[in-house]
């Protein structure tokens, strides 16, 4: 089994983990039907509308 020969330095560890810190939260858009925040290009979880059509409550 592979075992590290040396302890990974703080600089090496932090530079590897810094790529995850650059990620941003997804932007929210406003549903035109119920005016609640929702993820873009997805069905509104509150009212079930997408692209002006009722797709969940059929």
Backbone as JSON, one array per atom type, in Angstrom:
{
  "sequence": "XXXXXXXXXXXXXXXXXXXXXXXXXXXXXXXXXXXXXXXXXXXXXXXXXXXXXXXXXX",
  "N": [[0.85, -1.18, 0.0], [0.52, 2.24, -0.79], [2.3, 4.76, 0.85], [2.75, 8.05, 2.05], [5.97, 9.61, 1.87], [6.79, 11.99, 2.96], [5.49, 14.63, 5.02], [2.74, 16.5, 3.8], [3.13, 19.83, 2.91], [1.81, 22.9, 4.32], [1.46, 24.91, 2.43], [1.36, 23.49, 0.0], [-0.88, 21.88, 0.46], [-2.89, 23.84, 0.86], [-2.86, 25.23, -1.57], [-3.79, 23.31, -3.29], [-6.37, 22.94, -2.34], [-7.47, 25.4, -2.83], [-8.76, 25.68, -5.24], [-11.38, 24.88, -4.9], [-12.43, 26.95, -3.45], [-12.93, 28.94, -5.24], [-15.31, 28.49, -6.47], [-18.58, 29.58, -7.13], [-21.83, 30.24, -5.74], [-24.82, 29.12, -7.39], [-26.53, 31.36, -9.6], [-29.64, 32.97, -8.96], [-32.89, 33.2, -10.4], [-35.97, 34.98, -10.96], [-39.19, 33.69, -10.66], [-41.62, 34.12, -13.15], [-44.31, 33.69, -12.69], [-45.03, 33.2, -9.89], [-43.25, 34.83, -8.62], [-41.16, 34.0, -6.97], [-37.82, 33.14, -5.9], [-35.82, 31.05, -8.03], [-33.89, 28.37, -9.52], [-32.23, 29.0, -12.62], [-33.53, 27.89, -15.8], [-35.02, 25.72, -14.89], [-37.8, 23.92, -13.49], [-40.11, 25.73, -11.52], [-39.98, 25.28, -8.08], [-41.95, 26.12, -6.37], [-44.43, 26.87, -7.68], [-44.58, 25.21, -9.9], [-44.34, 25.89, -12.6], [-42.94, 26.25, -15.9], [-41.38, 28.01, -18.42], [-43.68, 29.52, -18.86], [-45.69, 27.64, -18.79], [-47.78, 25.3, -17.08], [-46.32, 22.64, -15.69], [-46.07, 20.77, -13.68], [-48.41, 20.6, -12.1], [-50.4, 19.22, -13.63]],
  "CA": [[0.0, 0.0, 0.0], [1.33, 3.45, -0.9], [2.32, 5.62, 2.03], [3.57, 9.23, 1.76], [7.27, 9.65, 2.53], [6.92, 13.25, 3.69], [4.24, 15.34, 5.33], [2.39, 17.52, 2.82], [3.26, 21.15, 3.53], [0.58, 23.71, 4.36], [1.34, 25.62, 1.16], [0.94, 22.53, -1.01], [-2.25, 21.49, 0.77], [-3.8, 24.97, 0.67], [-2.95, 25.57, -2.99], [-4.63, 22.29, -3.9], [-7.75, 23.15, -1.91], [-7.95, 26.73, -3.17], [-9.62, 25.61, -6.42], [-12.77, 24.76, -4.45], [-12.89, 28.22, -2.9], [-13.28, 29.84, -6.33], [-16.64, 28.18, -6.96], [-19.63, 30.47, -6.65], [-23.18, 29.67, -5.66], [-25.53, 29.38, -8.64], [-27.37, 32.53, -9.61], [-31.08, 32.72, -8.89], [-33.76, 34.06, -11.19], [-37.3, 35.16, -10.36], [-40.27, 33.03, -11.41], [-42.58, 35.13, -13.61], [-45.68, 33.38, -12.24], [-45.24, 33.41, -8.45], [-42.24, 35.81, -8.18], [-40.27, 33.4, -5.98], [-36.52, 32.81, -6.5], [-35.66, 29.68, -8.5], [-32.72, 28.18, -10.36], [-32.58, 29.23, -14.02], [-33.74, 26.74, -16.69], [-35.59, 24.61, -14.14], [-39.19, 24.11, -13.07], [-40.22, 26.43, -10.24], [-40.43, 24.35, -7.05], [-43.07, 26.67, -5.63], [-45.69, 26.83, -8.41], [-44.56, 24.15, -10.89], [-44.39, 26.43, -13.96], [-41.69, 26.39, -16.66], [-41.57, 28.65, -19.72], [-45.06, 29.99, -18.95], [-46.63, 26.53, -18.82], [-47.89, 24.51, -15.86], [-45.83, 21.31, -16.05], [-46.15, 19.84, -12.55], [-49.78, 20.45, -11.63], [-51.31, 18.88, -14.73]],
  "C": [[0.89, 1.24, 0.0], [1.16, 4.32, 0.34], [3.18, 6.83, 1.71], [4.89, 9.2, 2.54], [7.41, 10.89, 3.4], [5.54, 13.83, 3.97], [3.99, 16.39, 4.25], [2.4, 18.88, 3.5], [1.93, 21.9, 3.47], [0.36, 24.43, 3.03], [0.83, 24.69, 0.06], [-0.51, 22.13, -0.79], [-3.23, 22.62, 0.45], [-3.94, 25.35, -0.81], [-3.8, 24.55, -3.72], [-6.1, 22.53, -3.56], [-8.32, 24.49, -2.34], [-8.86, 26.72, -4.39], [-11.08, 25.51, -6.03], [-13.31, 26.06, -3.91], [-13.34, 29.18, -4.0], [-14.7, 29.6, -6.84], [-17.67, 29.1, -6.32], [-20.95, 29.72, -6.56], [-23.92, 29.98, -6.96], [-26.43, 30.61, -8.51], [-28.84, 32.17, -9.6], [-31.81, 33.68, -9.82], [-35.12, 34.09, -10.51], [-38.33, 34.48, -11.26], [-41.27, 34.09, -11.86], [-44.0, 34.89, -13.12], [-45.88, 33.76, -10.77], [-44.23, 34.37, -7.84], [-41.38, 35.3, -7.03], [-38.92, 33.12, -6.66], [-36.45, 31.33, -6.88], [-34.38, 29.6, -9.3], [-33.1, 28.38, -11.82], [-32.67, 27.93, -14.8], [-34.25, 25.52, -15.94], [-37.03, 24.96, -13.77], [-39.2, 24.79, -11.7], [-40.71, 25.44, -9.17], [-41.66, 24.84, -6.29], [-44.4, 26.48, -6.38], [-45.73, 25.77, -9.51], [-44.64, 24.62, -12.33], [-42.99, 26.42, -14.57], [-42.05, 26.94, -18.02], [-43.04, 29.04, -19.93], [-46.1, 28.88, -18.96], [-46.62, 25.81, -17.47], [-47.49, 23.08, -16.17], [-45.95, 20.31, -14.89], [-47.59, 19.59, -12.15], [-50.77, 20.11, -12.72], [-52.4, 17.93, -14.29]]
}
